[in-house]
Amino acid sequence: MLIEYNNKEFYTSKDLALSVIGGRWKIAIIYHLLQSNRLRLSELQNKLPDINQRMLIRQLRELEQDKIIERTVYPVVPPKVDYTLTDIGLSLDKVVYAICDWGDDYLKVIEK
């Protein structure tokens, strides 16, 4: 079965899923939104100090396009924008926490 999404082709839903949440920063962004429910860009930057603003905004836009997060813009000056997980984003909780637990186990293995 061929799946077409965002001008790309995927052979399985697993490939599609990995393209949506894969990468260096997406799991970390989702993790912090699971912990805090609603975060502004500056708060995400504080929680992820190794990411530059350009990359963070790019990752947030991709997650928004993939319907994992929702961006809310408030009509105030200066502009206020925050990010929350959508229902499908919230359903990633078990996946994200399992990856975090695996990371803890893996750290123990490589520290030996």
N, C-alpha and C positions, 0 to 999 in steps of 0.2 A: 504494500500500500504506500503510495507516494503522498506526502503531506506538503502542501505549498503554504508558506507563511512568510510574510514580509519579503517577498521576492526571493525566497530561498526554498530549496527542496530538502525534505527530510524523509528518510526511509522508515523511521519508526517514531513513535511518540516519545521514546526515551531520548532520541537525538534532539527532538524539539525541546524537551524539558531542559536538557543540558545546555542548549544554546540560550535559553531564556535566563537561567540562573547561574550559568557558568561564568568563569572569569575571576579575577583577583579580588574584586570588591563587592560583588553583588550579594553574596551570602552574608558578608559582614554588615552591609547596609540593612538587609532584611532582619538580621539578628538584632541590631540596635532598634529597629522599628518595632520588633516584637517585644522588646524590653520596655520601650517608652511610649508606645502607641502613636504618638504624634511628635515629630521633630522638625525644627527649622534647619535650613542649610548650615548655618553657623554651628548649631548643636551637633550635626553630623560631622562637620569638620573637626570639632573638638574631640569627638569619639574616635575619629579615624585620622590621626595626625600625619600619617605617612602618605595620604592621598592629596594630590593638589586639587584646587577648586575646579579647574577645567575638567579633569577626569571624573570628579565626583558628580558634577552637573551632567556629564555625558552618561554616566551609569544610571543616574536618577531618571534621565529622559528615556533611556532604553527600558528601564523597569516600568515607567509610566506607559510607554507605548505598548508594552507587553501586558498591561493591565494588572501588574503585581502591586504597584503603588498608585496612590492618588495624590495629585498636587492641588492644593487649595491656595488661591491667590485672594488676599483680602484687599478691598479698595481703600487703602489708607496710604498716607505719605509719612515716612518712607514706605515703600511697598513691603508687605509681609506675605511670605509664602511658607507653607509647611507641608509636610509629607506624612501620609498614613498608609497603612497596608489596606488593600482591598480584601474582599472576602476570599478570593483565590490566593492572595498573598498571605493572608492569615493561615490558610490551610497548609502553608509550608512549614509551620512550627515544628512538627515532628521531624521533618527532613533536616531542617537547620540545627535543631538540638541534637539530632543523631550525628551530624557531621562534627559538631562541637565536642560531643562525647568521644567520638572516634579520634579526634585530634588530641584529646587528653591522653587516651590510651596509646596513641602513636608516640607522643612525646615521651612517655615512660619507656617505650621500647628503644627509642634512639638515644636516650640518656644512659642506658646500661652499658 
